[in-house]
Protein backbone atom coordinates (compact mmCIF):
# COMPACT_ATOMS: atom_id res chain seq x y z
CA UNK A 1 0.00 0.00 0.00
CA UNK A 2 2.82 2.44 0.73
CA UNK A 3 4.29 1.90 -2.74
CA UNK A 4 0.94 2.87 -4.28
CA UNK A 5 0.76 5.99 -2.11
CA UNK A 6 4.28 6.99 -3.12
CA UNK A 7 3.46 6.60 -6.80
CA UNK A 8 0.25 8.61 -6.43
CA UNK A 9 2.07 11.37 -4.55
CA UNK A 10 4.81 11.61 -7.18
CA UNK A 11 2.22 11.62 -9.99
CA UNK A 12 0.25 14.37 -8.24
CA UNK A 13 3.36 16.52 -7.83
CA UNK A 14 4.44 16.00 -11.44
CA UNK A 15 0.94 16.77 -12.71
CA UNK A 16 0.81 20.00 -10.69
CA UNK A 17 4.21 21.11 -11.99
CA UNK A 18 3.33 20.28 -15.60
CA UNK A 19 0.04 22.18 -15.24
CA UNK A 20 1.84 25.23 -13.86
CA UNK A 21 4.40 25.17 -16.67
CA UNK A 22 1.66 24.77 -19.28
CA UNK A 23 -0.20 27.75 -17.82
CA UNK A 24 2.95 29.91 -17.93
CA UNK A 25 3.70 28.81 -21.49
CA UNK A 26 0.15 29.68 -22.62
CA UNK A 27 0.36 33.10 -20.95
CA UNK A 28 3.69 33.80 -22.64
CA UNK A 29 2.34 32.66 -25.99
CA UNK A 30 -0.76 34.88 -25.64
CA UNK A 31 1.32 37.90 -24.64
CA UNK A 32 3.74 37.28 -27.50
CA UNK A 33 0.91 37.20 -30.04
CA UNK A 34 -0.60 40.33 -28.51
CA UNK A 35 2.73 42.17 -28.79
CA UNK A 36 3.18 40.96 -32.39
CA UNK A 37 -0.27 42.33 -33.30
CA UNK A 38 0.62 45.65 -31.63
CA UNK A 39 3.88 45.80 -33.61
CA UNK A 40 2.05 45.23 -36.89
CA UNK A 41 -0.47 47.95 -36.02
CA UNK A 42 2.20 50.47 -35.00
CA UNK A 43 4.31 49.70 -38.06
CA UNK A 44 1.29 50.40 -40.25
CA UNK A 45 0.71 53.70 -38.49
CA UNK A 46 4.36 54.71 -38.88
CA UNK A 47 4.34 53.84 -42.59
CA UNK A 48 1.36 56.11 -43.24
CA UNK A 49 2.77 59.19 -41.50
CA UNK A 50 3.47 62.20 -43.68
CA UNK A 51 7.16 62.97 -44.24
CA UNK A 52 8.43 65.22 -41.46
CA UNK A 53 5.61 64.35 -39.05
CA UNK A 54 5.82 62.55 -35.74
CA UNK A 55 3.41 60.61 -33.51
CA UNK A 56 3.74 59.97 -29.78
CA UNK A 57 1.89 57.00 -28.24
CA UNK A 58 1.45 56.37 -24.51
CA UNK A 59 -0.59 53.26 -23.67
CA UNK A 60 -1.36 52.18 -20.08
CA UNK A 61 -2.94 48.72 -19.80
CA UNK A 62 -5.19 47.49 -16.98
CA UNK A 63 -2.47 45.12 -15.71
CA UNK A 64 -0.10 48.06 -15.12
CA UNK A 65 1.98 47.51 -18.24
CA UNK A 66 2.90 50.76 -19.96
CA UNK A 67 4.00 51.27 -23.55
CA UNK A 68 5.51 54.53 -24.80
CA UNK A 69 6.70 55.15 -28.34
CA UNK A 70 7.70 58.00 -30.60
CA UNK A 71 7.62 57.39 -34.34
CA UNK A 72 8.18 59.68 -37.26
CA UNK A 73 9.40 60.02 -40.80
CA UNK A 74 12.67 61.76 -41.42
CA UNK A 75 12.60 64.01 -44.50
CA UNK A 76 16.40 63.76 -44.76
CA UNK A 77 16.27 60.04 -45.49
CA UNK A 78 15.68 58.92 -49.05
CA UNK A 79 11.99 58.22 -49.60
CA UNK A 80 11.04 59.29 -46.09
CA UNK A 81 11.15 55.80 -44.57
CA UNK A 82 9.60 55.24 -41.15
CA UNK A 83 11.99 55.44 -38.16
Number of C-alpha atoms within 10 A of each C-alpha: 5 7 8 9 10 11 11 12 12 12 12 12 12 12 12 12 12 12 12 12 12 12 12 12 12 12 12 12 12 12 12 12 12 11 12 12 12 12 12 11 11 14 14 12 14 20 16 12 17 14 17 11 12 15 12 9 10 10 10 10 9 7 6 7 8 10 10 9 10 11 18 21 21 17 14 10 11 7 10 16 16 20 13
